[in-house]
Amino acid sequence: MSTNVTAVAGFESAVATVAFVDLAGFSAIADVYGDASALAVLGRFEEMVREALGGVSPPIKWIGDEAMFGFPDPDTALQVLGRLLPACRSEPRIPLTRTGLNHGPVFRRANDLFGSTVNIAARIAALASPGQLLATQPVADVAAASGIVAQDMGKVALRSIADHVSLYAIELAPAFDPPGSIRCARCTRLMRPTAENTPTGPWFCSERCAEAYRRSPEVYHSGTKAPNRA
């Protein structure tokens, strides 16, 4: 992979695998349970990020309930996220994650990254469904070579990006929750089923989540969606 990047005063040129991981139901949790509960969820997510990183120390920037990572290569990114995403999937307090990865030239300043590679990674994460990881071809090629499933989603239009981008859905975490478990259809947190609320249809952790869902059901989705192809 080419490492040629035009120099910019005050920035270090580099090549990186940029990842954004977003908590899909964070705003709904804050709305229903209050800011203190939402911040407790965020604190647990931050702990899990540190645990998944282990000895790896890429640049990290926290943007509300979203973490940005800058890994040296796709393999390192897949190793770390391969620990983080399954852990998040099995943690009842953490809502489903949306993840986007892109590899390419970046500009580094202190502990932050800039450039079109970063912008595209952020747009990909925003496009992903709750529980889904989407990545560009350089990341998907490394994943496939390692035996990780990478499903071709075709060329996709990303907001504010002129060219369509080839995207792949990469399976680093289980696509489904353990048998018998259910998630709130709005905030996506794992909940315990009851006699009144079974996994046979939309289930909600509170009347407030249920009412918000009834008003705009198209906004909330816990399954995988296919991006718009070119």
C-alpha positions in Angstrom: 0.0 0.0 0.0 1.3 3.4 -0.9 2.5 5.7 1.9 2.9 8.8 -0.2 1.1 11.7 1.4 1.5 15.4 0.6 3.1 17.2 3.5 1.2 19.9 5.4 2.8 22.3 7.8 2.2 21.4 11.4 1.0 17.9 10.5 2.8 14.5 10.2 1.9 12.5 7.1 1.1 8.9 7.7 -1.1 5.9 6.6 -3.6 4.5 9.0 -6.7 2.3 9.4 -9.3 4.6 10.9 -12.2 3.2 12.8 -15.3 4.9 14.3 -17.4 2.9 16.8 -20.8 4.5 17.8 -23.3 3.5 20.4 -26.5 3.3 18.4 -29.0 3.6 21.2 -27.2 6.1 23.4 -29.5 9.0 22.8 -32.6 6.9 23.5 -31.0 5.7 26.8 -30.4 9.3 27.9 -34.0 10.2 26.9 -35.6 7.3 28.8 -33.3 6.9 31.8 -31.6 10.3 32.1 -28.2 11.7 31.6 -26.6 10.0 34.6 -27.6 6.5 33.4 -26.4 7.3 29.9 -23.0 8.5 31.2 -22.7 5.3 33.2 -23.2 3.4 30.0 -20.6 5.5 28.3 -18.2 4.9 31.2 -18.6 1.2 30.8 -18.0 1.5 27.0 -14.8 3.4 27.7 -13.6 0.7 30.0 -14.3 -1.9 27.4 -12.3 0.1 24.8 -9.3 0.2 27.1 -9.5 -3.5 27.8 -9.8 -4.3 24.0 -6.8 -2.1 23.2 -4.5 -4.0 25.6 -0.9 -3.0 24.7 -2.0 -1.2 21.5 -2.1 2.5 21.8 -3.5 4.1 18.7 -4.7 7.7 18.6 -8.2 7.9 20.1 -10.7 10.7 20.1 -14.0 10.6 22.0 -16.9 12.4 20.2 -19.8 12.0 22.6 -20.8 8.4 22.5 -18.5 7.6 19.6 -14.8 6.6 19.7 -12.4 7.2 16.8 -9.3 5.0 16.5 -6.2 5.3 14.3 -4.5 1.9 13.8 -1.3 1.3 12.0 -2.8 -1.3 9.7 -6.0 -3.2 9.0 -4.8 -6.3 10.8 -4.3 -4.5 14.0 -7.7 -2.8 13.7 -9.4 -6.2 13.1 -7.6 -7.7 16.1 -8.7 -4.9 18.5 -12.2 -4.7 17.2 -12.4 -8.4 17.2 -12.1 -8.2 21.0 -14.2 -5.1 21.5 -17.3 -5.7 19.3 -18.1 -9.2 20.6 -17.6 -7.9 24.2 -20.0 -5.1 23.5 -22.5 -7.4 22.0 -22.6 -9.6 25.1 -22.7 -6.7 27.6 -26.3 -6.0 28.6 -25.6 -2.4 29.5 -24.2 -1.5 26.1 -26.5 -0.8 23.1 -25.7 -2.2 19.7 -22.6 -0.6 18.0 -22.3 0.9 14.5 -18.7 0.6 13.1 -17.0 2.0 10.1 -13.4 1.4 8.9 -11.3 2.9 6.2 -7.6 2.6 5.3 -5.5 5.3 3.6 -3.4 8.4 4.0 -4.0 10.7 7.0 -2.6 13.7 8.7 -1.6 13.3 12.3 -1.3 16.1 14.9 -0.7 15.1 18.5 -3.2 12.4 19.3 -5.6 13.2 16.4 -6.1 12.3 12.8 -7.4 14.4 9.9 -8.1 14.0 6.1 -10.5 12.4 3.7 -9.7 8.9 5.0 -11.0 9.9 8.4 -14.1 11.6 6.9 -15.0 8.5 4.8 -14.6 6.3 7.9 -17.0 8.5 9.8 -19.6 8.5 7.0 -19.4 4.7 6.8 -20.0 4.4 10.5 -23.1 6.6 10.2 -24.4 4.5 7.4 -24.0 1.2 9.3 -27.0 -0.5 11.0 -27.0 -1.2 14.7 -24.7 -4.2 15.2 -23.1 -3.8 11.8 -19.4 -3.2 10.8 -18.8 -1.7 7.3 -15.4 -1.3 5.8 -13.7 -0.3 2.6 -11.9 -2.8 0.3 -8.3 -2.6 1.8 -9.7 -3.7 5.2 -12.0 -6.3 3.7 -9.1 -7.9 1.8 -7.1 -8.3 5.0 -10.2 -9.7 6.8 -10.9 -12.2 4.0 -7.3 -13.3 3.9 -7.6 -14.0 7.7 -10.7 -16.1 7.2 -13.1 -13.4 8.4 -16.4 -13.1 6.5 -16.5 -10.0 4.4 -19.8 -9.6 2.4 -19.6 -7.3 -0.7 -22.2 -4.6 -0.3 -21.4 -2.9 -3.7 -20.6 0.7 -4.4 -22.3 3.1 -2.0 -23.0 6.8 -2.0 -21.8 8.5 1.2 -23.0 11.9 2.3 -20.7 14.8 1.2 -18.3 12.3 -0.6 -18.2 12.8 -4.4 -17.2 9.3 -5.5 -19.1 6.1 -4.6 -17.2 3.8 -2.3 -17.1 0.0 -2.3 -18.2 -1.3 1.1 -18.1 -4.7 2.8 -19.9 -6.0 5.8 -17.4 -7.7 8.1 -18.5 -10.1 10.8 -16.3 -9.6 13.9 -19.2 -10.1 16.3 -22.1 -12.6 16.4 -24.8 -11.4 14.1 -27.5 -12.5 16.6 -27.8 -12.3 20.4 -27.9 -15.5 22.5 -31.0 -17.6 22.2 -33.8 -16.4 24.4 -32.4 -12.8 24.7 -34.2 -9.7 23.4 -33.3 -6.1 22.8 -35.4 -3.0 23.2 -36.5 -2.1 19.6 -35.6 1.6 20.3 -32.5 1.8 22.5 -31.2 -1.7 21.5 -30.1 -2.7 25.0 -30.3 -6.4 26.0 -33.2 -7.0 28.3 -34.6 -10.1 30.0 -37.8 -11.5 28.4 -40.9 -11.8 30.5 -44.2 -13.6 30.1 -45.7 -10.4 28.7 -42.8 -9.6 26.5 -41.3 -12.3 24.3 -38.9 -12.3 21.4 -41.8 -12.8 18.9 -42.2 -9.1 18.1 -40.9 -5.6 18.9 -40.2 -5.4 22.6 -39.5 -2.2 24.7 -37.7 -1.5 27.9 -40.2 1.2 28.9 -43.4 2.9 27.7 -41.4 5.9 26.6 -39.4 3.8 24.2 -42.5 2.1 23.0 -44.3 5.4 22.3 -41.3 6.8 20.5 -41.2 3.7 18.3 -44.9 3.9 17.6 -44.5 7.5 16.4 -41.7 6.7 14.0 -41.0 3.0 13.6 -39.0 3.5 10.4 -36.3 5.3 12.4 -35.5 2.3 14.6 -34.1 -0.9 13.3 -32.1 -3.6 15.1 -31.4 -5.7 12.1 -28.8 -5.4 9.3 -29.6 -3.1 6.4 -28.0 -3.0 3.0 -26.6 0.4 2.0 -27.9 2.1 -1.1 -25.9 0.8 -4.1 -24.7 3.0 -6.9 
